[in-house]
Amino acid sequence: MAEPVDRVVPPFSFRCPTRLHFGAGVAARAGALLAAEGFGSVLLVTGTGHTVRSRGYAALKESLEAAGISWDEFPAVTADP
């Protein structure tokens, strides 16, 4: 049976460019990189394990604060079974 016309999603396009930075020290530069792109706030999404206790994660948060970027955390991601 065909969907009613009012329930059909109209055609659209979505563009989501991605830039990835890798390497030693990148977490400590993340705030400056994001500020240069115009970001003012970010959401940090992690699990409850190693990442939130790591030096890299601490460096990331320090970098965001130094760049004046506000951040919030969602540290409750669970593993996919």
Stockholm file with secondary structure:
# STOCKHOLM 1.0

chainA/1-81         MAEPVDRVVPPFSFRCPTRLHFGAGVAARAGALLAAEGFGSVLLVTGTGHTVRSRGYAALKESLEAAGISWDEFPAVTADP
#=GR chainA/1-81 SS CCCCGGGSCCCCCCCCCCCCCCSTTHHHHHHHHHHHTTCCEEEEECCSSHHHHSHHHHHHHHHHHHTTCEEEEECCCCCCC
#=GC SS_cons        CCCCGGGSCCCCCCCCCCCCCCSTTHHHHHHHHHHHTTCCEEEEECCSSHHHHSHHHHHHHHHHHHTTCEEEEECCCCCCC
//
